Amino acid sequence: LVLPAGYAFNHDGTCLYFASVSVFLAQAVGIDLSLGQQLGLLAVMLFTSKGGAGVAGSAIVVLASTLASTGTIPVASIGLILGVHRLLSSAFVPVNVLGNALATIVIARMERAVDMPTLESELRREAAAVSAHHP
């Protein structure tokens, strides 16, 4: 129950992507964002990053709608990242998955629903297997 809910609502990587791309776009078009504007964009992006849950490639559309709603950065500036968006999206998806996995473990520990000795032994076993294949 925790992981599916996290996958739908916990998009840390997408939010980080939106924030970093927004700052890049602002600098690229010569807009100086104040700290208040940056924090305001971040606050809006915390919510809008949830909008593309389960739709592959929707991040660029959600980013465009976010920039349009705030009016701080021109939406047309998104054209500057269209060529590299696919590459960049391969970086924020693993961050989303890692955040969801970590949240699942934390909640399971809080609920005392995980056998810690078994978890630790399995993690050690996997780490040993990985290090054996990659010296």
N, C-alpha and C positions, 0 to 999 in steps of 0.2 A: 504494500500500500504506500510506503514512503517513497520508493523510487519512482513510480509512475507520477505521483503528485509532484515530486521534485523536478521530473523531466518537463512537466507542464509549466511550472512556476519558478524554478530556480535556474535562471540563465545568467550566471555570473560572467561567463566569457563573452556573451553577446553584449551585456552592459558595458564591459570594459572595452570591447571593440567599438561600440557606439561612441563612447567618451573619447577614446584616442583618435578615431576618425574625425569626429567633430572638431577637436582642437587642431588637427592637421588641416582640415578644410578651411577653418577660420584663418589660420596662418597663411594658407595658400592663396586666399583671395584678399588678404591684407586687412582682416578684421581683428582688432585687439579686443579680446574678451576679458572683462574684469573678473575678479574672483567670484563675485556674486552671479555673473552670467554663467560662469563655468559650473558653479554649484547648482544653479537653476536648471541648466541642461542636464546635469547628472541626475537631479531629482526626477525630471521628466523621463529620462532614459531608464531609470530604475523600473518604471511602470511600463513603458512602451517596449522594453526588451522582452516582455512576456507575450507580446502580441503575435509573434510568429511561431508559437509553439507547434511543433509537428509539421511545419510546412518548409520543405527544403528550399533554400534560396530566398526566403522571405525577408531576410535581414535588411537587404538593400531597400526594399519597399517600406519596411517599418522605419528605417533611418530617414528616408525621404519624407515620410509623413510626420515624423518627429520634428525634423528641421522646418517643415512647412508650418507646423503648429506653433513653434516657438518664434519664428521670424527672425532669429538671431543670425543665422547663416543662410545664404541663398541656396535653395534646393538645387539649382543648376550646377552648383559646385560638385555635386555627387558624380558628375561626369568625369571628374579627375581620378576617381578610384574605381570606376567600372571595370577597367582592364585588369586590375589586381584584386578585385573583390573575391573572386573564386579562390585565389591563393590565400588571402587573409582569412577567409571563412574556414579554411582547413585548420587554422590556428585556434579559433575561439570555440569550435565544437568540442575538442578534447578538454578544454577548461570547463565547459558546461558539464561534461560527463564526470570529470574528476570532482567537481563541486557537488554533484548529485550523489556520487558514491560516498564522499566524505560525510555529507549530511545524513545519509542512510546509516552509516556506522555510528555517528554521534547519537542519533535518535535511538538506535538499537541499544547502545550502551546506557543511555539515560533510562530506557524502559527495562533495563536488565534482561534483554531478550537475546543476548549474544553470549556464547561461551568463549570468554577471552582466551583461555589457554589453547583451545582448538584454533581460534582465529590467529593467534600469534604463531603457533607452530606451522599453520598453512602458509602464512606470509613469509616465514623464514624459509620454508621449503621452496616456495616460488622464487624467492630472491636467490637462493642457492642454485636453482636450476637456470635462472637467467645469467648469473655470473659464470656458471660453467660453460655456457654457450658463447659468452662474450668476455674473453679474458682481459 
